[in-house]
Each structure stands twice: as C-alpha cells, then as structure tokens.
Amino acid sequence: MTYEPKGLESGLTNYGDRDFSRYLRRSFAKSMGYTGAALDRPIVGICSSESGFNNCHRHFPEMIEAVKRGVLAAGALPIVFPVISLGEVFLSPTSLVYRNLMAMTVEEMIRAQPMDSVVLLGGCDKTVPAMLMGAISANKPAAMVVAGPMMTGRHRGERLGACTDCRRFWASFRAGRVPADEIEQIEGRLAVTAGTCAVMGTASTMALMAETMGMILPGSAAIPAVHADRLRNCEETGTLAAQMAKTGGPRPREIVTPAAIRNALRVLLGVSGSTNAVIHLAAIAGRIGMKLDLEEFNRMSDETPVLVDLKPVGRGYMEDFHSAGGLEGVLRALSPKLDPTCGSITGETLGARLSRPLADPIDHGVIREATDPVAPEGGLIALRGSLAPEGAILKRAAATPGLLEHEGRAVVFTSLEDLAERIDAQDLDVTAEDVLVLQNAGPRSASGMPEAGYLPIPRKLAAQGVKDMVRISDARMSGTAFGTVVLHVAPEASGGGPLALVRDGDRIRLSAREKRIDLLVDAVELARRAAAWAKAGTQTTAPKRGYARLYHDHVLPAPDGCDFDFLRDEG
C-alpha cells in the first residue's frame, strides 16, 4: 500500500470538529505567509537545539538554512522548531541532569506537532543522545545532523584543542609550571571556532555512535563544523528527510536495533571513546527494551583493538581524523567483528556500505589497521568487585599503565564541597601511592553525577611532579579527560552503596587485568558501617518541587543509563 503523508493535517488540535480544526490551523499557518500550495506539501520538522548558552551550536542558523534548501528542493515543506539546548559548561549542576528533560521535549514535540519526518540538529555532548532517545520513543522517520568538531587553535607553536589541552595546561598551572598571564592567554586559544571539542570527547564519540547506528549520513560524523562539507551534509540530509516524509520510513526503531547498538559499542572501544558514551548507549538501549551486558562489553573490549591515535589517549585531533578517512576507516578495520545486516536512514545496510570502493585512501598514521593497532585491547572496560557490585567504568587507554594494577590507601572526600575545601590543603594526609575517593556524586546525589570524577591531583603532589593517581567515584568524567579514573561506581554512595562505607586509610585494590575494584575491608566491619550509615539518616534529601524532584524520584542508576524509569521501553 502506498504511504500518504499527512502534512499539516497530522495530529489536529482537538476542538470536537475536525474540519474546523483543519480550517483554523491553515488559517493561522497562512498568517505566516505560506501559500495553500506550500501547506499541501509533506512537512519536515527541523528540530533545533541552538542557544545563546551553547557555543558549540552557534553555526546552526547557517546549517538550518542548508537543511531547508534540501527539503524544499525535494518537494517538502521545512518547518523549524526549538527544543531546549544543553551547553555543557553553561549548566548547573551538570548537563546530564537535563538530558532526560531534553529527550522528553524532543519526543513530545515530534509527537504533538504536524510533521511527517524530522531532522535533528545537535552536537554538544548530551544533545545527541537526548535527541536520539526522544526520536526513538516518538518513532517518526528521523535523520540527524551533528554540529561537527571545532578546528584547533595555536599557542606558541603548538596546536591546541578543547578540552584535553585545557586540562593539561590547567594541571601545569596548578603545579606552578605555567604562570597566570600565560594561562589567561591560553584561555582565548583553546576553543577558536564553532563546533564541539576538537578531540575524541563525548560529543565526537556520540556523533560516531550515531553514524555507526545508522542515524546520520555515512561519512558525516567527523566533518569539521566550519567545513563546507558540513553544509552540504545538511542539505543532503534535508533531501533525504523529505523522501522519508513521503515514504513514511525508515523509522528509528527499524534502525536502532540491539545489533546496531552492539556495533556502536564495538566502535566505541575501537576509537577509545568517552566513558560517557556507556551511559548514553545504555539509555538509548533502554528505549528499545535492551539492557547493556557489562560482561559482554568486557569480552568485546578484550578482542577489539584501539585504532585511532587521537587525544586524549593519542596525539591527533578530530580534524586529523576526518582527513584520514573518518569513521569509514574504523568500520572497515573492525568489519569482521561488526553485524553487516544493520540498516541506516539511507536504506543501505552496513555491509553494502563497506562493500563499496573507497573514495579516498585511509591514512593509517591516524586510523590504524587492525594488525597494527594503537593498543591491542579496547579503550574501556567495566569493573566489578566489592566496591562496585553493580559495575564501574575505567578508560584503561587513558590510564597510566603502572597504575592499572594497584593497591593503595583511601583518601576520602565525602562530597564535592569537601573535595574543593581540602584537596589543596598542605596538611592533607596523602601520597602519590594513595587512592583518591569521592563519595556522593552519583545520579541521585545533590550534584547530579557531574564530570567531577577527574579529581585534581593535590596541589602539593602536583608541585612534586605527580601527574596521575588512582581516583574513584560514582561521578562521571569528561570524554576529553585522561588518567587512571574509576567512574560510575554502582550502587552509588547516596543510596548506601559500598562506596559510601569507605573510610580514610582503607585499602582499595584495582586490577584492570581481573576487571575488579575491591574494598579490602572485612564483611563484619562493612556491615557495622552500613548499619551506622542507615541509622545516621545520611540519604540524600529529595528536592521539594519541579524537575529536580522528578529527576530525583525517577532517575535510574548508571548501568541503566540514568534515564527515567517511566521512559524505558520494557518490551
């Protein structure tokens, strides 16, 4: 049966008279200068997350015009609509708290407004997963366009890219090796164009995940934000979205399948992407009734080499990755381990895509072949053990090799406020062999699981030249960060998990080889501490109103992606 787009008549406002609803809607639409012929076309919604509080998206007006060009050329009507935006560094307490709110607005606006298909424009860290989550749940034909990475800046003969280099220079500033006037100079040279961070941070990682899963056009994830190809990509996506509006598909749930998510996990490991992607992919999986299996994730990691030589774990930047061949090079190197039957918005399977001849050769100095990897094993692993019985995540590719097997004494900070107050105190009892532990920074804590897991090296140790220590928390860290950092510890401390029971001086053992993180305290003592914790009533106090209350009451733990319990598809 031929599909007939509904256009402006989709989801008519209910006045009890359908003909009146149609008449009134067209009347109000004509007040915006549309002709009747334009209003008779299929409609492509353009979902924009542009905001003055999102530097990554400041080029969206030009991108939107390019999408509209493609839609119009293909005979459909483009209509732009806004949703909330998540500018990573402009939100308090952290952008993850608002990811689910954005996903809800995306889902509801796609469902409530008259459109036959939608183009999603996102980029900065949490906007891509939020839009994918919302689009999957709404399940109208959808295609995504990402902002693209920014270009690098220059400082005294060195290339700089936000935000790995910002962390490196800030650490040197804290250690007294970079003066105040130079750090101020660097501040203006780290982020010099529109676009997302120039390294393999969360934004670029999630763009690659979206392409791997088939939700954006092949070859488009890594196009720099200011490159003309980014605008051509927008126009081509608009044309495709118009075709999808006319045919009624494919729809997100036909594309984002368990096999597609497993392919994305494989690519995540191969590019040594952001730890945040594990949370986002778990949330996306939840929208189709799938739960990530951490044991399977570890098996995949052990057999998947790191292929991309990019910061924060290598040398290059996203502009180098794009010029070297982009995701295409990674997919071809990993193809024996990928499911070739997975589809995409183009209607083409992954296998068909990879069977085509390459337009340009892959630069194997940036994107290695599987026989000559950057590292023989995947960049991320899941840990379990007495400190994290429900799991934790370690980016082993970003860790100091000598710390991957380590036992040390715990130095505990009970909150972000406690950390800020004491980390640089000269009388802090800490050595380089100790393990820094941050409690009460998980999803249901007052801080909302911020990117605070990258605990700073105590100033007195940094001044001695210490650059890394084992750091453990129920928080997250930026995909641009590096170091031996154990994250997403579950159950979280604010709910009484084992992390809440750690005390100064306890011994903690990390073994990346065994994929374990253990608190070396006997069970009797831990039971005593747990009883004391419960008696003290140290649970997080729920906010009284608004979205903060909704978040506190319904957010799921990190292994389930920190989505809301009522938004998952339980199958």
Buried (B, 14 or more C-beta within 10 A) or exposed (E): EEEEBBBBBBBBEEEEEEEEBBEBBBEEBEEEEBEEEBBEBBBBBBBBBBBEEBBBBBBBEEBBBBBBBBBBEBEBBBBBEEBBBBBBBBBEBBBBBBBBBBBBBBBBBBBEBBBBBBBBBBBBBBBBBBBBBBBBBBBBBBBBBBBBBBBBBEBEEEBBBBBBBBBBBBBBBBBEEBEEEBBEEBEEBBBBBBBBBBBBBBBBBBBBBBBBBBBBBBBBBBBBBBBEBBBBBBBBBBBBBBBBBBBBBBBBBBBBBBBBBBBBBBBBBBBBBBBBBBBBBBBBBBBBEBEBBBEEBBEBBEEBBBBBBBBBBBEBBBBBBBBBBBBBBBBBBBBEBBBBEBBBBBBBBBEBBBEEEEEEEBBBEBBBEBEEBBBEBBBBBBBBBBBBEBBBBBBBBBBBEEBBEBBBBBBBBBBBEBBEEBBBEEEBEBEBEBBBBBBBBBBBBBBBBBBBBBBBBBBBBBEEEBBBBBBBBBBBBBBBBBBBBBBBBBBBBBBBBBBBBBEEEBEBBBBBEEBBBBBEBEEEEBEEBBEEBEEEEBEBEEBEEEEBEBBBEBBBBBBBBBBBEEBBEEE
